[in-house]
Amino acid sequence: MRIEQLECIAAVTRTGSLRRAAGELHLSQPALSETVRNLERELGVDLLDRRRSGARISEQGRELLPHIVDVLESVDRLRRAAHDQHHSSRTVRVGTVNAATVPLLMPAMRDFRSTHPATQVEVIGTQQEDIHRGLREGAFDLGLVNYLLGDDTPPDMETTELLRGRPVVCMRPDSPLAGRQVVTPEDLLTEPLIGMRPGYVMHRYTHRLLGEGRGHSFSYATDGAELGKLMVAEGLGVTVLPDFSVFGDPLERAGVLVSRPLSDDTTRVLVVVQRPRSGSFPRAARELRSTLVVRAAQQALLRAGGEEGGQPVVERDGQ
């Protein structure tokens, strides 16, 4: 049994004649008749009532017609779904808070591009709340967000931990703080401080570190780690970031930026990749997530060399 045979029966029923059905399907009438006869022989049922005045659906055919229509509608849904999946797989949209965009996401995108040259990756930097909204509404396929260890993650999101690190102070090598082995909260107040705007995990952490009511200590506030690092590189001050955001950054590799640990070294910052539990998950997005997991494992080994900050990649499923 072939789909084309069922389409022939549906066309005859719809048009009321073999001749009109053949014209609609761009077939010769004899070819259409032979197609229908082959289906009748296979089913053992006369689907058409053939008379001198023409052929119409038979009583037996009418009883089977709802099943024929169901099959054709299912095939049509399958074709539409396959088309939509193919179209969506040509673009992967990633929302990110930018904490590890350069050290993690950029190398992963380069690896992904080598195996998916025709797939476009769109990267949108924004805050965690906007990323979650975009994931739920279908605007993003994947989201890269930060948490402090112990934070709850949304139960409707599938969460995979990529990196785990500690907060550090990011500065220029000529900063007075660069000579310190460890930076204290009091030390931070001696330099212009570049903070993240409200809505970012590092904004929350830095305010907690400095104590309530000391938010006026921020000389600058910006969106995301990448702008913060550029402002530091330009000599505007220092900023507090997860160590995985600094390690491997081109500015750090070039010696423009350095980092020093904070005296509060018990806090751990996570970067995770999230996707909605419900809805479709295009293959390209799934493979980009796998590439991120592999790259994160490689970075963790390089960054920490087995020290406490370089934890293996683990699943945080709905935690």
Secondary structure, 3 states (H helix, E strand, C coil): CCHHHHHHHHHHHHHCCHHHHHHHHCCCHHHHHHHHHHHHHHHCCCCEEEECCEEEECHHHHHHHHHHHHHHHHHHHHHHHHHHHHHHCCEEEEEECCCCHHHHHHHHHHHHHHHCCCCEEEEEECCHHHHHHHHHHCCCCEEEEEEECCCCCCCCEEEEEEEEECEEEEECCCCHHHHCCCECHHHHCCCCEEEECCCCHHHHHHHHHHCCCCHHHEEEEECCHHHHHHHHHCCCCEEEEEHHHHCCCHHHHCCCCEEEEECCCCCCEEEEEEEECCCCCCHHHHHHHHHHHHHHHHHHHHHHCCCCCCCCCCECCCC
